Amino acid sequence: MNTLEQMESYVSSYSKTDRIIYESIRKFPDNYAHQSISEIAESGHFSKAALTRFAKRLGFGGFAEFQYQLRQDLEQMREGAPTNAEVYGTLLPTVDAAIDRGQLNELAHRLRQSEHVFLMGANLSRLPAEELHMALMYVPSVFSMVPMPDVIPRFNPNDTLIIFSAITGGAHVNLAKHVNSRPDERPHMVLVTTNSKHPLRRYFDNLFVLPTAKLTSGTRAVLSDTFAFLIFNDALMSILEGDDSQ
């Protein structure tokens, strides 16, 4: 079992900080393989001690040992690994086929009936939220918005909240708990993710789980989660635009 497979096997036991580190490694493995622990800690906004604890949780003596093995595993995996174009080319039809059209049609209908549609995502997952918002601006009867980060809007039961979150949803924990503690104000909640075991899934009414490129495949396609979300947006907009043309 290589380092990347080790990380995936421990996901269920990760602490909140461990999950943040894990998600960051998934996105930027080369940074963790080559940068100093000080550079990684500063860019990731966590402590060197947290990185050391993460490495030890995986069975390594410290971060330096983890980093050395990660670098070796990445080099070995990338011998003959698919190009980014091949990864994205394969991912497009895979994601499209994985989307439940019945569930997506229900979501499109709900968006048209909603008083407000709130779209949220953190870090790279904010891009698909912004992209869907811009697309919905051209759909009559749908009023959407992307709230500022760390701002909890005032919801009502006639609203719909869509959150894009790839792995852990750490940025949305307080929001999910807050909204579910106020049943009289709670909107219809939809989670779009690439993690079937997303830790916040129990808070949502609807769940869309999309496939993505595995880090263990040796790919450098760091935007595969975001790409999957954009394909989801395209499928949703095709339904909404089809309704307009009828």
C-alpha positions as CSV (number, residue, x, y, z in Angstrom):
1,M,0.0,0.0,0.0
2,N,1.5,3.3,-1.0
3,T,1.2,6.6,0.9
4,L,-1.9,7.8,-1.0
5,E,-3.7,4.6,-0.4
6,Q,-2.8,4.8,3.3
7,M,-4.3,8.3,3.5
8,E,-7.5,7.1,2.0
9,S,-7.8,4.1,4.3
10,Y,-7.6,6.4,7.4
11,V,-10.3,8.9,6.2
12,S,-13.0,7.7,8.6
13,S,-10.7,8.3,11.7
14,Y,-9.4,11.7,10.7
15,S,-9.9,14.7,13.0
16,K,-11.2,18.0,11.6
17,T,-7.6,19.2,11.0
18,D,-6.5,15.9,9.6
19,R,-9.4,16.1,7.0
20,I,-8.3,19.6,6.0
21,I,-4.7,18.4,5.5
22,Y,-5.9,15.3,3.6
23,E,-8.0,17.4,1.3
24,S,-5.2,19.8,0.7
25,I,-2.8,16.9,-0.2
26,R,-5.4,15.5,-2.7
27,K,-5.4,18.9,-4.4
28,F,-1.7,19.8,-4.3
29,P,0.3,16.6,-3.7
30,D,3.5,18.0,-5.3
31,N,3.5,20.9,-2.8
32,Y,3.5,18.4,0.1
33,A,6.2,16.2,-1.6
34,H,8.6,19.1,-2.3
35,Q,8.0,22.1,-0.1
36,S,9.4,22.6,3.4
37,I,7.2,21.9,6.3
38,S,7.2,25.6,7.2
39,E,6.1,26.6,3.7
40,I,3.3,24.0,3.7
41,A,2.1,25.0,7.2
42,E,2.1,28.7,6.2
43,S,0.2,28.2,2.9
44,G,-2.3,25.8,4.5
45,H,-2.9,27.8,7.6
46,F,-2.2,25.0,10.0
47,S,0.7,24.2,12.4
48,K,3.8,22.2,11.8
49,A,2.7,20.1,14.8
50,A,-0.5,19.3,13.0
51,L,1.4,18.0,9.9
52,T,3.6,15.9,12.1
53,R,0.6,14.4,13.9
54,F,-1.0,13.6,10.5
55,A,2.1,11.8,9.4
56,K,2.3,9.8,12.6
57,R,-1.3,8.8,12.3
58,L,-0.4,7.1,9.1
59,G,2.4,5.2,10.8
60,F,5.4,7.4,9.8
61,G,8.0,8.6,12.3
62,G,7.5,12.2,11.4
63,F,6.6,14.5,8.5
64,A,10.0,14.3,6.8
65,E,9.6,10.5,6.5
66,F,6.0,10.9,5.2
67,Q,7.2,13.5,2.6
68,Y,10.0,11.3,1.4
69,Q,7.7,8.4,0.8
70,L,5.0,10.6,-0.8
71,R,7.6,11.9,-3.2
72,Q,8.8,8.4,-4.1
73,D,5.2,7.1,-4.6
74,L,4.2,10.0,-6.8
75,E,7.2,9.5,-9.1
76,Q,6.5,5.8,-9.4
77,M,2.8,6.3,-10.0
78,R,3.3,8.9,-12.7
79,E,5.3,6.6,-14.9
80,G,2.8,6.0,-17.7
81,A,0.0,7.9,-15.9
82,P,-2.7,9.5,-18.0
83,T,-2.4,13.1,-19.1
84,N,-4.7,15.8,-17.7
85,A,-6.5,15.9,-21.1
86,E,-7.1,12.1,-20.9
87,V,-8.3,12.4,-17.3
88,Y,-10.8,15.1,-18.0
89,G,-11.9,13.5,-21.3
90,T,-12.7,10.3,-19.4
91,L,-14.3,12.1,-16.5
92,L,-16.9,14.1,-18.5
93,P,-19.0,11.1,-19.7
94,T,-18.5,9.3,-16.4
95,V,-19.9,12.2,-14.4
96,D,-22.7,12.8,-16.9
97,A,-23.8,9.2,-16.7
98,A,-23.6,9.2,-12.9
99,I,-26.1,12.0,-12.4
100,D,-29.6,10.8,-11.5
101,R,-31.8,12.6,-14.1
102,G,-35.0,12.1,-12.2
103,Q,-33.5,13.7,-9.1
104,L,-32.0,16.5,-11.3
105,N,-35.4,17.2,-12.9
106,E,-36.9,17.5,-9.4
107,L,-34.2,19.9,-8.5
108,A,-34.8,22.0,-11.6
109,H,-38.5,22.2,-10.8
110,R,-37.7,23.1,-7.2
111,L,-35.4,26.0,-8.3
112,R,-38.2,27.5,-10.3
113,Q,-40.6,27.3,-7.3
114,S,-38.1,28.7,-4.8
115,E,-38.3,32.2,-3.4
116,H,-34.5,32.4,-3.3
117,V,-31.7,30.0,-4.4
118,F,-28.5,30.2,-2.3
119,L,-25.3,28.7,-3.8
120,M,-22.3,28.1,-1.7
121,G,-18.9,26.5,-1.9
122,A,-15.5,27.0,-0.3
123,N,-12.1,27.4,-1.9
124,L,-12.1,25.6,-5.3
125,S,-15.7,24.5,-4.7
126,R,-16.8,28.2,-4.8
127,L,-16.1,28.4,-8.5
128,P,-19.0,26.1,-9.5
129,A,-21.3,28.0,-7.1
130,E,-20.3,31.3,-8.8
131,E,-20.6,29.7,-12.3
132,L,-24.1,28.3,-11.6
133,H,-25.2,31.7,-10.2
134,M,-24.1,33.5,-13.4
135,A,-25.9,30.9,-15.5
136,L,-29.1,31.2,-13.5
137,M,-29.2,34.9,-14.1
138,Y,-30.5,34.2,-17.5
139,V,-33.3,31.9,-16.3
140,P,-36.6,33.7,-15.7
141,S,-38.3,33.1,-12.3
142,V,-35.1,31.9,-10.6
143,F,-33.5,34.3,-8.2
144,S,-30.1,33.1,-7.0
145,M,-27.2,34.5,-5.0
146,V,-23.8,33.5,-3.6
147,P,-23.5,34.7,0.0
148,M,-20.1,36.1,1.2
149,P,-17.9,33.5,3.0
150,D,-18.6,33.1,6.7
151,V,-22.0,34.8,6.3
152,I,-25.1,32.9,7.3
153,P,-28.1,34.3,5.3
154,R,-31.6,34.6,6.6
155,F,-33.4,31.6,5.1
156,N,-37.1,30.7,4.9
157,P,-38.8,27.3,4.0
158,N,-39.4,28.5,0.4
159,D,-35.7,28.8,-0.3
160,T,-33.3,26.3,-1.7
161,L,-29.7,26.0,-0.6
162,I,-27.1,24.2,-2.8
163,I,-23.7,23.6,-1.4
164,F,-20.8,22.3,-3.4
165,S,-18.3,20.4,-1.2
166,A,-15.8,17.9,-2.4
167,I,-14.6,16.0,0.6
168,T,-15.2,17.2,4.1
169,G,-17.2,20.4,4.1
170,G,-15.3,21.9,7.0
171,A,-16.2,25.4,6.0
172,H,-19.9,24.6,6.2
173,V,-20.2,22.8,9.5
174,N,-21.5,25.8,11.4
175,L,-23.9,26.7,8.7
176,A,-25.4,23.2,8.5
177,K,-25.8,23.0,12.2
178,H,-27.3,26.5,12.4
179,V,-29.8,25.9,9.6
180,N,-31.0,22.5,11.0
181,S,-31.5,24.0,14.5
182,R,-34.1,26.4,13.1
183,P,-36.8,24.2,11.5
184,D,-39.2,27.1,11.0
185,E,-36.6,28.9,8.8
186,R,-34.9,25.8,7.2
187,P,-34.6,25.9,3.4
188,H,-34.5,22.8,1.2
189,M,-30.9,21.7,1.3
190,V,-28.9,20.1,-1.5
191,L,-25.3,18.8,-1.3
192,V,-23.3,18.2,-4.4
193,T,-20.1,16.3,-3.6
194,T,-17.5,13.8,-4.8
195,N,-17.5,12.0,-1.4
196,S,-20.3,9.4,-0.8
197,K,-19.4,9.4,2.9
198,H,-19.4,13.2,3.2
199,P,-19.5,14.0,7.0
200,L,-22.3,16.6,6.6
201,R,-24.6,14.5,4.3
202,R,-27.1,13.8,7.2
203,Y,-28.0,17.5,7.2
204,F,-29.3,17.6,3.6
205,D,-32.5,16.7,1.9
206,N,-30.9,15.7,-1.4
207,L,-27.4,14.4,-2.2
208,F,-25.7,14.2,-5.6
209,V,-22.5,12.2,-5.4
210,L,-20.3,12.6,-8.5
211,P,-17.2,10.6,-9.6
212,T,-13.8,12.3,-9.7
213,A,-10.2,11.4,-10.6
214,K,-8.5,9.4,-7.8
215,L,-5.2,10.8,-6.5
216,T,-3.9,7.2,-6.5
217,S,-4.1,7.1,-10.3
218,G,-1.1,9.4,-10.4
219,T,-3.0,12.2,-12.2
220,R,-1.9,15.8,-11.8
221,A,-5.5,16.9,-12.6
222,V,-6.0,18.9,-9.4
223,L,-9.3,20.4,-10.6
224,S,-11.1,17.2,-11.1
225,D,-13.6,17.8,-8.3
226,T,-14.4,21.3,-9.7
227,F,-14.6,19.9,-13.2
228,A,-17.2,17.3,-12.0
229,F,-19.2,20.1,-10.4
230,L,-19.2,22.1,-13.6
231,I,-20.5,19.1,-15.5
232,F,-23.3,18.9,-13.0
233,N,-24.1,22.6,-13.5
234,D,-24.2,22.0,-17.3
235,A,-26.7,19.1,-16.9
236,L,-28.9,21.2,-14.6
237,M,-28.9,24.2,-16.9
238,S,-29.7,22.0,-19.9
239,I,-33.0,21.0,-18.1
240,L,-33.8,24.6,-17.1
241,E,-33.0,26.0,-20.6
242,G,-35.1,23.2,-22.1
243,D,-38.0,24.2,-20.0
244,D,-37.7,27.8,-21.3
245,S,-37.7,26.7,-24.9
246,Q,-41.0,24.8,-24.6
